[in-house]
Amino acid sequence: MFPFKKVVSLFIFFGFFLPVFSTYAGTILYEIDVAPIIQKKCAPCHHEGQAAPFQLLNYQEVFSHAKMISFVVANRIMPPWPADPSYSHFINEKILRKGEIDTLLQWVNTGMLAGDTSHLKTIVFENAVQDKPDLVIKMKRPLSLKGDNKDRFYVMKFPVEVKRDTFLKSIEFHPGNVKIVHHMNAHLLRYETGKKSNIFEGESLIQHDEYSDMSVIHQKLALLNDDGSYPTLTPSVCNYLPGMNTVQYPKGIGGYTLIKRSTIYLNDIHYGPTPIDEIDSSYFNLYYGFKPERPTAELILGTLGRSAIVPEFIIPADSVKKFKTELQIQSDISILSINPHMHLIGKVFYAYAISPQGDTIPLIRIPQWNFRWQYVYTFPSMLKIVKGSRIIAEGIFDNTNGNIENPYHPPRKITGRNGSMKTTEEMFQFIITYLPYHAGDEKISLE
């Protein structure tokens, strides 16, 4: 008798596992093997409204850029993730494992076969924290930038007037022109009742390069209280770099108080060089929330921070020089996020803590610094650092002709100039966002 049931069972078995067998047989398909990698590791930046110059949302888009993809993944240029995953881990790591790289390369080298892509769903990305912000704060007017291939740095203010004091769970920056907005650092100014009659007076933006004295810029922007004193400042309420996601902590942690008269103050927004005239209309989305049970705090090491840089922060021409900065912690803390920062001639960044018992706690290692890709790195769970520990950051700077990122050829002496934001000068900074330690913090996920 013909074994009909047995044949059907074998057919179902082999049909079900055919995709798996096809992979092992060397047939790599976009449908089965490539699409999941691209969707998870590439598309979050390669879609409309993000910094990447083209989209990678479907087979045709990936196919048309396949040779470039092959090159950048083989040389680990993309996806951009400077932190060494063998040293420490963070949430939302943009890393391709060796097996994923091998799959992409084999797919390109074997004809870029599609498979059946009809059932693949179109990826929809929501760039905002939530669908609808509670308040949108826009530029007073669009900013026009000349196409002369020059870096530009601006100081800006975004005044905010609300009916009553309000708690914010998130402040989110949206670059109006992702082609030229490179990075942005924002702080929150709060004007107490009776201290400032008109927060909208003065200029809304000043080109930083044109003034060496920040006090003059502050006067032109009319940032001071009416009596000439400075308003209360909450630092680093929002930061932006290409590829950076808005940091979201668990409920009850972090957030800010927006009082009736406040201003979002950008002490540094950098527009990269462009060969053609461009316009930017960047804006902020504000999301209301409840008063945080545990407000975050910030430590800054190095430039503009609480710890000195040793030796003196001067990098002579034609030299490769190493610097170090360290700070002893005065009470137990729980670290949420860290942000290393250097400019163009930075080459290596390395940070760790040493406990009172002499144990080393890895924080971050960036073996090949890239000024274009700087992140706020958030740990998977809070990292406890006990009282008496020393947090140490080390940086190597290459001020030679061999450094293709060097802004000067031939090289010149480069200094920090007390925190200059110019890319042609330098910074060596390590920013830590933390909470005073509570028992059990180590078990709280930040994913």
Summary of the structure (lengths in Angstrom):
residues: 447
radius of gyration: 25.0
end to end distance: 59.0
largest distance: 102.0
contacts: 1314
relative contact order: 0.14
helix: 17%
strand: 34%
